[in-house]
Amino acid sequence: MIADDLRQFLESMLLALATLLPIVNPLGAAPVYLAKTVDLSAQEHAVLARRVALNCFLVLIASLLIGAYVLDFFGLSVPIVQVGGGLLVCSLAWSLLHQPDEPLEWVHDAANTIRRPDLRTRAFYPLTMPLIVGPGSIAVAITLGANQSHAFRPLIVESLAHVAGALLVAIAIFVTLRYAEPILRRFGATGTAVLLRMSAFILLCIGVQIIWNGVSALWRTFNGF
């Protein structure tokens, strides 16, 4: 019995990790993260990376464990979440594509005179949502949670496994964001600007794809009536 539980735990944890990590893609979000936090000091970067990782962990856990019940309570469907979240992702990507390339020194000088957003606020929006844990990740997490066993013992094992998988994803997010600056500094100013534009364009395409998935699912549901 214990061996079966352990095998189920490992399988469920690896499934959650393999499903969530590619779509969360913290490395792909690193250039956008740096563009949104260029006015912060090294200490503030460390604090913010930890807050973003914690927020991502909490959002993933909530989506895995209670996401399906919350959607049912409000009468919402996963495709609706995809459409609304996809629009939010597109909005963020569009603003990044049209963000002017300004010298790093200018931003730091401006940061001394302009009141910056609180780190807690910035850590959640837009860095946690929709940049890293966006509607695609939430939809996948909700789907994983909705497919859990209804028997008590397997439910507990799968829930713990999903928590462990989300924790590993959060650790990957923290490590990537914490050391994003020294990694991307090797690209230089021009390389980082190009990488930022490419990442923003890919983020825009992801947003369009998420919207399309939601609209397609809604259309199939409509035709099913």
ABEGO torsion letter per residue (X at the ends): XAAAAAAAAAAAAAAAAAAAAAAAGAAAAAAAAAAAAAABBAAAAAAAAAAAAAAAAAAAAAAAAAAAAAAAAAGBBAAAAAAAAAAAAAAAAAAAAABBBBBAAAAAAAAAABBBBBAAAAAAOAAAOAAABBAAAAAAAAAAAAABBABAAAAAAAAAAAAAAAAAAAAAAAAAAAAAAAAAAAAEAAAAAAAAAAAAAAAAAAAAAAAAAAAAAAAAAAAAX
